[in-house]
């Protein structure tokens, strides 16, 4: 007889069922149980009917993962992956798969790692830097966390001031400050891989008062409002463990001798940094320049650029879910679009779609302009926005991709009126290669729109690929063209540079003591994968015997 014990819980309207029993059981997994939106409380019954067993034979039922299936318009359902015990041996024809639970991480975390000094300096308080610092502290290290910007509450105030006074603040803006660029985004927690590190990042977030459903929902998001709470919670935990936060601390220079980092200069002060962790994000272009000047190995990589498009959320809801579906139950609809273009030599695809969101200026350098999308947790705004981008191959020159980004952002600033207003064009006018003759539609962009013919300054290959992409997207979402507004440009999908590193230790390939993490290093994309990258580094580190 096997003793099995579990709790009965119900969280955020999502089901998590289990029953305490004493029995000889076999554990199974069932994938893609289709559940009507109104029947989520009936999951045990629906599963029993599907398996053709009595409901009393199903025990310890747990939700592993669920997602919204909106493929049938007007009839969206939830699709559940479930784990459960059953006293009866189930046939493979039932769809039930015998459950094999692998250990979370059987590898010795100290294997193939470098010994590090007790005191470690981490640069950047985005997801990678925060989770590197948090995990290092839990493993016995002393951590100083440097952030060039301000705490999240002060950062909010600076951003609101920028929307009104248009005065650029180089260290406190939508991209820089506590939380990094992700703090002013949709707060997506999507990750293609759910492994030991990504799941433990999500568990840390739940411990920091985030909703439990992020552990099971396939496309969880927090929103800017919840992200600010999370950032304060993780900061308090870091401080409680003895970590030192230094805001307004700018990395200005480094000293490297014999290909080993020795010192770093923070806001005019040199400090010994035998272990320096860079988690600076992909918009900290000055860091790339600094590293290159000191001979740290860099390489160009592919990325993507394009535009932001905005539509009435009502249109997206009706086209994706159906007219008779209440988005207050399902949540605002989103889209994921991709198509080959230019005789299959290029492509256009959606990126970072924000249902019920708003547009924001995404500026890291004076007199440049890029756009981004963000939303709150409820996603109930009247407009949807998403990036429609085109892949850009790796440049033949090291800084070619970065220069391409900057040139487009400078052109956008010029054509927007040189005050961070955004150049804009309806999709219909864009396809006709003309400036809009009628007033532009309403938009959530906070700094005014300026009518512009994007073909006059947008890279021709990007614009031609976008034109073909929009025509194909119209076939999938009718009125995508008629009701779409372009607010340009979108340039910060990912970094055009990578800092090559040892895959085990995350150490620069040619500079000892320099560790590179997250999106800025070119090895992650998004909040969870970046945080997981920071956690992975901390697990690979071990205290040096020479403390």
C-alpha positions as CSV (number, residue, x, y, z in Angstrom):
1,X,0.0,0.0,0.0
2,X,1.2,3.5,-0.9
3,X,0.4,6.4,1.2
4,X,-0.6,9.5,-0.9
5,X,-1.4,12.8,0.6
6,X,-2.4,16.1,-1.0
7,X,-4.5,19.2,-0.4
8,X,-7.6,20.5,-2.0
9,X,-7.0,24.0,-3.3
10,X,-8.6,26.4,-5.7
11,X,-6.7,29.4,-7.0
12,X,-7.8,32.4,-9.0
13,X,-10.6,30.7,-10.7
14,X,-8.3,27.9,-11.9
15,X,-8.6,24.5,-10.7
16,X,-6.2,22.4,-8.7
17,X,-7.8,19.3,-7.4
18,X,-6.5,16.5,-5.1
19,X,-7.9,14.2,-2.5
20,X,-6.1,12.5,0.5
21,X,-6.2,8.6,0.2
22,X,-4.5,5.4,1.2
23,X,-4.2,3.2,-1.8
24,X,-2.1,1.3,-4.3
25,X,-2.2,3.7,-7.2
26,X,-0.6,4.3,-10.6
27,X,0.1,7.9,-11.7
28,X,-0.9,9.1,-15.1
29,X,-0.7,12.3,-17.2
30,X,-3.5,13.3,-19.6
31,X,-2.8,16.0,-22.2
32,X,-5.2,18.4,-23.9
33,X,-8.4,17.8,-22.0
34,X,-10.8,20.2,-23.7
35,X,-12.8,22.1,-21.1
36,X,-15.6,24.6,-22.0
37,X,-15.0,28.0,-20.3
38,X,-18.1,27.6,-18.2
39,X,-17.1,24.1,-17.0
40,X,-13.8,24.6,-15.3
41,X,-15.2,23.4,-12.0
42,X,-16.2,20.2,-13.6
43,X,-12.7,19.0,-14.6
44,X,-12.8,15.8,-12.6
45,X,-16.1,14.8,-14.1
46,X,-15.0,15.7,-17.7
47,X,-11.8,13.7,-17.2
48,X,-13.6,10.7,-15.8
49,X,-16.0,10.7,-18.8
50,X,-13.2,11.0,-21.2
51,X,-11.4,8.0,-19.6
52,X,-14.6,6.1,-19.2
53,X,-14.1,5.5,-15.5
54,X,-16.0,6.3,-12.4
55,X,-15.1,9.8,-10.9
56,X,-14.3,8.1,-7.6
57,X,-11.4,6.2,-9.3
58,X,-9.6,9.5,-10.0
59,X,-7.5,10.7,-7.1
60,X,-5.0,13.4,-6.5
61,X,-5.8,15.4,-9.6
62,X,-3.5,18.3,-10.3
63,X,-3.3,20.9,-13.1
64,X,0.1,20.9,-14.7
65,X,-0.6,23.3,-17.5
66,X,-3.5,24.9,-19.2
67,X,-4.1,27.3,-22.1
68,X,-6.9,29.0,-24.0
69,X,-7.8,27.3,-27.2
70,X,-9.4,29.9,-29.5
71,X,-9.1,28.0,-32.8
72,X,-12.8,27.7,-33.2
73,X,-14.2,31.2,-33.3
74,X,-17.2,31.8,-31.0
75,X,-16.3,28.5,-29.2
76,X,-13.1,29.0,-27.2
77,X,-12.2,26.4,-24.7
78,X,-9.4,25.7,-22.2
79,X,-7.0,22.9,-22.9
80,X,-5.6,21.2,-19.7
81,X,-2.7,18.9,-19.0
82,X,-3.5,16.9,-15.9
83,X,-1.7,14.6,-13.5
84,X,-3.7,12.1,-11.5
85,X,-3.7,8.7,-9.7
86,X,-6.0,5.9,-10.7
87,X,-6.5,2.5,-9.0
88,X,-7.3,0.9,-12.4
89,X,-4.7,0.3,-15.1
90,X,-5.7,2.5,-18.0
91,X,-5.3,1.6,-21.6
92,X,-3.0,3.8,-23.8
93,X,-6.1,4.2,-26.1
94,X,-7.7,6.2,-23.3
95,X,-5.1,9.0,-23.8
96,X,-3.7,8.5,-20.3
97,X,0.1,8.2,-20.2
98,X,1.9,6.5,-17.3
99,X,3.5,9.2,-15.3
100,X,7.3,9.3,-15.0
101,X,8.6,12.0,-12.8
102,X,12.2,13.0,-13.5
103,X,14.2,14.6,-10.7
104,X,14.3,18.4,-11.1
105,X,18.0,18.5,-11.4
106,X,20.2,15.6,-10.8
107,X,23.4,17.4,-11.8
108,X,25.7,18.6,-9.2
109,X,25.4,22.5,-9.4
110,X,29.1,22.9,-8.5
111,X,30.2,20.6,-11.4
112,X,32.3,22.4,-14.0
113,X,32.1,25.7,-12.1
114,X,34.7,28.3,-11.2
115,X,35.6,29.2,-7.6
116,X,34.6,32.8,-7.0
117,X,35.5,35.2,-4.2
118,X,32.9,35.8,-1.6
119,X,32.2,39.4,-2.6
120,X,30.7,39.7,-6.1
121,X,29.6,42.8,-8.0
122,X,26.5,42.5,-10.2
123,X,25.8,45.3,-12.7
124,X,22.1,45.7,-13.8
125,X,18.9,45.3,-11.7
126,X,16.9,43.7,-14.5
127,X,15.7,40.1,-14.2
128,X,19.1,38.5,-14.9
129,X,20.9,40.7,-12.4
130,X,18.2,40.4,-9.7
131,X,18.0,36.6,-9.8
132,X,21.8,36.3,-10.0
133,X,22.1,38.4,-6.9
134,X,19.2,36.8,-5.0
135,X,20.4,33.2,-5.7
136,X,24.1,34.1,-4.9
137,X,23.1,35.5,-1.6
138,X,21.1,32.3,-0.7
139,X,24.2,30.3,-1.6
140,X,26.5,32.2,0.8
141,X,28.0,35.0,-1.3
142,X,28.2,38.7,-0.5
143,X,26.7,40.7,-3.3
144,X,26.8,44.4,-4.4
145,X,24.1,45.1,-7.0
146,X,24.8,48.2,-9.1
147,X,22.0,49.9,-11.1
148,X,22.5,53.0,-13.1
149,X,18.9,54.1,-12.7
150,X,16.5,54.7,-9.8
151,X,14.2,52.5,-7.7
152,X,11.0,51.6,-9.6
153,X,8.7,54.2,-7.8
154,X,11.1,57.1,-8.6
155,X,11.5,55.7,-12.1
156,X,7.7,55.8,-12.6
157,X,7.7,59.5,-11.7
158,X,10.6,60.3,-14.1
159,X,8.8,58.5,-17.0
160,X,5.6,60.4,-16.4
161,X,7.6,63.7,-16.4
162,X,9.2,62.7,-19.7
163,X,5.8,62.2,-21.3
164,X,4.9,65.8,-20.4
165,X,8.2,67.8,-20.6
166,X,10.0,65.6,-23.2
167,X,13.3,66.0,-21.3
168,X,15.4,62.9,-21.8
169,X,16.9,61.4,-18.6
170,X,19.7,59.1,-19.7
171,X,19.7,56.8,-16.6
172,X,16.0,56.8,-15.7
173,X,13.6,56.0,-18.5
174,X,11.5,53.2,-20.0
175,X,14.6,51.1,-20.6
176,X,16.9,51.9,-17.6
177,X,16.2,51.6,-13.8
178,X,15.2,49.0,-11.4
179,X,13.6,46.1,-13.2
180,X,15.2,46.9,-16.5
181,X,13.2,47.2,-19.8
182,X,10.8,44.4,-18.7
183,X,9.4,46.6,-15.9
184,X,7.6,48.7,-18.5
185,X,6.2,46.0,-20.7
186,X,3.3,43.6,-20.7
187,X,5.2,41.5,-18.1
188,X,5.1,38.4,-20.2
189,X,6.4,35.3,-18.5
190,X,6.3,33.1,-21.6
191,X,9.1,30.6,-22.0
192,X,9.5,27.8,-24.5
193,X,11.3,25.7,-22.0
194,X,10.1,24.9,-18.5
195,X,13.1,23.5,-16.7
196,X,14.6,23.5,-13.2
197,X,15.6,27.2,-13.5
198,X,12.6,28.7,-15.2
199,X,10.2,26.9,-12.9
200,X,12.1,28.0,-9.8
201,X,12.1,31.6,-11.1
202,X,8.3,31.3,-11.3
203,X,8.1,29.8,-7.8
204,X,10.2,32.7,-6.5
205,X,7.7,35.1,-8.1
206,X,4.8,33.3,-6.4
207,X,6.7,33.5,-3.1
208,X,6.8,37.3,-3.8
209,X,3.0,37.6,-3.9
210,X,2.5,36.9,-7.6
211,X,-0.6,34.8,-8.7
212,X,-0.2,31.0,-8.4
213,X,-1.6,30.6,-11.9
214,X,1.7,31.6,-13.4
215,X,3.0,28.2,-12.5
216,X,0.4,26.4,-14.7
217,X,-0.9,28.9,-17.3
218,X,0.8,28.5,-20.7
219,X,1.1,32.2,-21.4
220,X,1.2,34.0,-18.0
221,X,1.8,37.7,-17.7
222,X,1.9,40.1,-14.8
223,X,1.5,43.6,-16.2
224,X,3.4,46.7,-15.2
225,X,1.3,47.2,-12.1
226,X,2.2,43.7,-10.7
227,X,5.8,44.0,-11.8
228,X,6.3,47.0,-9.6
229,X,5.1,45.0,-6.6
230,X,7.4,42.1,-7.5
231,X,10.4,44.3,-7.8
232,X,9.9,45.8,-4.4
233,X,9.5,42.3,-2.9
234,X,12.6,40.8,-4.5
235,X,14.6,43.9,-3.5
236,X,13.5,43.5,0.1
237,X,14.5,39.9,0.1
238,X,17.9,40.7,-1.3
239,X,18.5,43.3,1.3
240,X,17.3,41.0,4.1
241,X,19.9,38.5,3.0
242,X,22.6,41.1,3.3
243,X,22.8,42.3,-0.3
244,X,23.8,45.8,-1.0
245,X,21.8,47.8,-3.5
246,X,23.5,50.8,-5.1
247,X,21.2,52.9,-7.3
248,X,22.5,55.7,-9.6
249,X,25.8,53.6,-9.8
250,X,27.1,53.8,-13.4
251,X,29.7,51.4,-14.7
252,X,32.1,53.8,-16.4
253,X,35.3,51.8,-16.9
254,X,37.1,48.5,-16.2
255,X,40.7,47.5,-15.7
256,X,41.9,44.3,-17.3
257,X,45.4,42.9,-16.9
258,X,46.7,39.7,-18.5
259,X,43.1,39.1,-19.8
260,X,41.7,39.1,-16.3
261,X,39.4,41.8,-14.9
262,X,40.8,43.5,-11.8
263,X,38.9,46.7,-11.1
264,X,35.8,48.6,-12.1
265,X,34.9,52.3,-12.0
266,X,31.4,53.1,-10.7
267,X,30.3,56.7,-10.9
268,X,33.9,58.0,-10.5
269,X,35.0,55.5,-7.8
270,X,37.4,52.5,-8.6
271,X,36.7,49.2,-6.8
272,X,38.4,45.8,-6.8
273,X,36.2,43.5,-8.8
274,X,37.8,40.1,-9.3
275,X,34.4,38.8,-10.1
276,X,32.2,41.2,-12.2
277,X,28.8,40.1,-13.4
278,X,27.3,42.0,-16.3
279,X,23.5,41.8,-16.6
280,X,23.0,45.2,-18.3
281,X,20.3,44.4,-20.9
282,X,20.6,44.8,-24.7
283,X,20.0,48.6,-24.7
284,X,23.1,49.5,-22.7
285,X,25.1,50.2,-25.9
286,X,27.8,52.1,-24.0
287,X,28.7,48.7,-22.3
288,X,29.4,47.1,-25.6
289,X,31.7,50.0,-26.6
290,X,33.5,49.8,-23.3
291,X,34.0,46.1,-23.5
292,X,35.3,46.4,-27.1
293,X,37.7,49.1,-26.1
294,X,39.2,46.7,-23.6
295,X,39.5,43.8,-26.0
296,X,36.6,41.7,-24.6
297,X,35.4,39.3,-27.3
298,X,32.1,40.4,-29.0
299,X,30.4,39.1,-32.1
300,X,27.5,40.3,-34.3
301,X,24.2,38.4,-34.4
302,X,20.9,38.4,-36.1
303,X,18.0,40.5,-34.7
304,X,14.8,42.1,-36.0
305,X,13.3,45.5,-36.6
306,X,10.0,46.9,-37.8
307,X,7.1,48.9,-36.5
308,X,4.4,48.9,-33.8
309,X,0.9,48.5,-35.0
310,X,-2.2,49.4,-33.0
311,X,-5.8,48.2,-33.5
312,X,-9.1,48.6,-31.5
313,X,-9.1,45.7,-29.0
314,X,-12.7,45.0,-29.9
315,X,-11.7,44.2,-33.5
316,X,-9.0,41.7,-32.3
317,X,-11.5,40.1,-29.8
318,X,-14.1,39.6,-32.5
319,X,-11.7,38.3,-35.1
320,X,-9.9,35.9,-32.7
321,X,-12.6,34.8,-30.3
322,X,-15.9,35.6,-32.0
323,X,-18.6,38.2,-31.5
324,X,-20.5,36.2,-28.9
325,X,-17.5,35.6,-26.5
326,X,-17.2,37.8,-23.4
327,X,-13.5,38.9,-23.1
328,X,-14.1,39.6,-19.5
329,X,-14.1,35.8,-19.0
330,X,-11.5,34.8,-21.5
331,X,-9.3,37.8,-21.3
332,X,-8.6,40.2,-24.2
333,X,-7.6,38.4,-27.3
334,X,-4.1,38.3,-28.8
335,X,-2.6,37.3,-32.1
336,X,0.6,35.5,-33.3
337,X,1.2,36.1,-37.0
338,X,4.0,35.1,-39.3
339,X,4.5,34.9,-43.1
340,X,7.3,34.4,-45.6
341,X,7.9,37.5,-47.8
342,X,10.1,38.7,-50.7
343,X,10.0,35.4,-52.6
344,X,10.8,33.5,-49.4
345,X,14.0,35.5,-48.8
346,X,12.6,37.3,-45.8
347,X,9.7,37.3,-43.4
348,X,7.3,39.4,-41.3
349,X,6.1,38.3,-37.9
350,X,4.4,39.6,-34.8
351,X,6.4,40.1,-31.6
352,X,5.5,41.1,-28.1
353,X,1.8,41.5,-28.7
354,X,0.1,43.5,-25.9
355,X,-3.7,43.0,-25.6
356,X,-5.5,46.0,-24.0
357,X,-2.1,47.7,-23.8
358,X,-0.6,51.1,-24.5
359,X,2.4,52.4,-26.6
360,X,5.4,54.1,-25.0
361,X,8.5,55.8,-26.3
362,X,11.4,53.5,-25.9
363,X,14.5,55.8,-25.7
364,X,18.0,55.0,-24.4
365,X,19.9,57.8,-26.3
366,X,19.2,61.5,-26.7
367,X,17.5,62.4,-30.0
368,X,16.6,58.9,-31.0
369,X,13.1,57.2,-30.9
370,X,11.8,53.7,-30.7
371,X,8.5,52.4,-29.5
372,X,7.4,49.6,-27.3
373,X,4.2,48.2,-25.8
374,X,3.1,47.7,-22.2
375,X,-0.1,46.8,-20.3
376,X,-1.5,46.4,-16.9
377,X,-2.5,43.0,-15.4
378,X,-6.2,43.4,-16.4
379,X,-5.4,44.1,-20.1
380,X,-8.8,45.9,-20.4
381,X,-7.6,48.9,-22.4
382,X,-9.5,49.8,-25.6
383,X,-6.5,49.2,-27.9
384,X,-4.2,46.3,-28.8
385,X,-0.7,46.8,-30.0
386,X,2.0,44.5,-31.3
387,X,5.3,44.7,-33.1
388,X,5.4,43.6,-36.7
389,X,9.1,43.0,-37.5
390,X,11.4,41.7,-40.2
391,X,14.6,39.6,-39.5
392,X,17.9,41.4,-39.9
393,X,20.9,39.1,-40.6
394,X,24.1,39.4,-38.5
395,X,26.2,42.3,-39.8
396,X,29.5,41.6,-41.5
397,X,31.0,44.4,-39.2
398,X,30.9,44.1,-35.4
399,X,28.8,47.2,-34.8
400,X,26.9,47.2,-38.1
401,X,23.6,46.0,-36.5
402,X,23.8,48.5,-33.7
403,X,24.5,51.3,-36.2
404,X,21.5,50.1,-38.3
405,X,19.3,50.4,-35.2
406,X,20.6,53.8,-34.3
407,X,20.2,55.2,-37.8
408,X,16.5,54.1,-37.9
409,X,15.9,55.6,-34.4
410,X,17.5,58.9,-35.4
411,X,15.4,59.0,-38.6
412,X,12.2,58.4,-36.5
413,X,13.2,61.2,-34.1
414,X,13.7,63.6,-37.0
415,X,10.5,62.6,-38.8
416,X,8.5,62.8,-35.5
417,X,9.3,66.5,-35.1
418,X,12.4,66.2,-32.9
419,X,10.4,66.2,-29.6
420,X,9.8,62.4,-29.2
421,X,6.5,62.6,-31.0
422,X,6.2,59.4,-33.1
423,X,5.9,59.3,-36.9
424,X,2.7,57.4,-37.7
425,X,0.7,56.2,-40.7
426,X,-2.4,54.1,-41.2
427,X,-1.6,50.6,-42.7
428,X,-3.9,51.5,-45.6
429,X,-1.8,54.6,-46.5
430,X,1.4,52.7,-46.0
431,X,0.4,50.2,-48.6
432,X,-0.5,53.0,-50.9
433,X,2.9,54.7,-50.2
434,X,1.3,58.0,-49.3
435,X,1.0,60.3,-46.3
436,X,-2.4,60.2,-44.6
437,X,-4.8,62.9,-45.9
438,X,-7.2,62.5,-43.0
439,X,-6.4,62.9,-39.3
440,X,-4.7,59.9,-37.8
441,X,-6.8,57.6,-35.7
442,X,-6.8,57.8,-31.9
443,X,-3.7,56.2,-30.2
444,X,-2.4,55.4,-26.8
445,X,1.0,56.8,-27.6
446,X,1.6,59.5,-24.9
447,X,3.7,62.0,-26.8
448,X,1.7,62.9,-29.9
449,X,1.7,61.4,-33.4
450,X,3.0,63.1,-36.5
451,X,1.7,62.0,-39.9
452,X,4.6,60.6,-42.0
453,X,5.1,58.5,-45.1
454,X,7.3,55.8,-43.6
455,X,8.7,54.9,-47.1
456,X,10.6,58.2,-47.1
457,X,12.9,57.1,-44.3
458,X,12.3,53.4,-43.5
459,X,14.8,50.8,-44.9
460,X,13.3,49.7,-48.2
461,X,13.8,46.0,-47.5
462,X,12.0,46.3,-44.2
463,X,9.1,48.4,-45.7
464,X,8.7,46.0,-48.7
465,X,8.6,43.0,-46.4
466,X,6.1,44.7,-44.1
467,X,3.8,45.6,-47.0
468,X,3.7,42.0,-48.1
469,X,3.2,40.9,-44.5
470,X,0.3,43.2,-43.9
471,X,-1.5,41.8,-47.0
472,X,-1.1,38.3,-45.8
473,X,-2.2,39.1,-42.2
474,X,-5.4,40.6,-43.6
475,X,-6.3,37.1,-44.8
476,X,-6.0,35.9,-41.2
477,X,-7.5,38.9,-39.4
478,X,-10.0,40.7,-41.7
479,X,-9.8,44.5,-41.3
480,X,-6.3,44.3,-40.0
481,X,-5.4,46.7,-42.7
482,X,-8.5,48.9,-42.6
483,X,-8.3,49.6,-38.9
484,X,-4.6,49.4,-38.3
485,X,-2.3,52.2,-37.3
486,X,1.5,52.1,-37.6
487,X,3.5,53.9,-34.9
488,X,7.2,53.6,-35.8
489,X,9.7,52.2,-35.2
490,X,10.3,48.9,-33.2
491,X,14.0,48.3,-33.0
492,X,14.7,46.7,-29.6
493,X,13.5,43.1,-30.2
494,X,16.9,41.7,-29.2
495,X,20.6,42.6,-29.2
496,X,22.5,42.8,-32.5
497,X,25.6,41.7,-30.5
498,X,26.6,38.7,-28.4
499,X,29.3,38.4,-25.8
500,X,30.6,34.9,-26.3
501,X,30.8,32.9,-23.0
502,X,31.7,29.6,-21.5
503,X,28.4,27.7,-21.6
504,X,29.0,26.1,-18.1
505,X,30.4,29.1,-16.2
506,X,29.0,32.0,-18.2
507,X,32.5,33.6,-18.1
508,X,33.7,35.6,-21.1
509,X,35.7,33.4,-23.4
510,X,38.8,35.7,-23.3
511,X,38.4,37.7,-20.0
512,X,38.7,35.8,-16.7
513,X,36.4,37.0,-13.9
514,X,34.0,38.7,-16.3
515,X,30.6,36.9,-16.4
516,X,27.9,37.9,-18.9
517,X,24.2,37.2,-18.4
518,X,20.8,37.8,-20.0
519,X,19.6,39.7,-23.0
520,X,22.6,42.0,-23.0
521,X,24.9,39.0,-23.4
522,X,22.7,37.7,-26.3
523,X,21.7,34.5,-24.5
524,X,18.1,35.1,-23.4
525,X,14.9,36.8,-24.4
526,X,12.2,37.8,-22.0
527,X,11.8,38.2,-18.3
528,X,11.7,34.5,-17.2
529,X,14.6,33.3,-19.4
530,X,16.7,36.2,-18.3
531,X,16.0,35.6,-14.7
532,X,16.7,31.9,-15.2
533,X,20.0,32.8,-16.8
534,X,21.0,34.7,-13.6
535,X,19.9,31.8,-11.4
536,X,21.8,29.3,-13.5
537,X,25.0,31.4,-13.1
538,X,24.5,31.4,-9.3
539,X,24.1,27.7,-9.3
540,X,27.3,27.2,-11.2
541,X,29.3,29.4,-8.8
542,X,31.0,28.1,-5.7
543,X,32.8,29.9,-2.9
544,X,36.6,30.0,-3.3
545,X,38.6,28.4,-0.6
546,X,40.6,31.7,-0.7
547,X,38.0,34.1,0.8
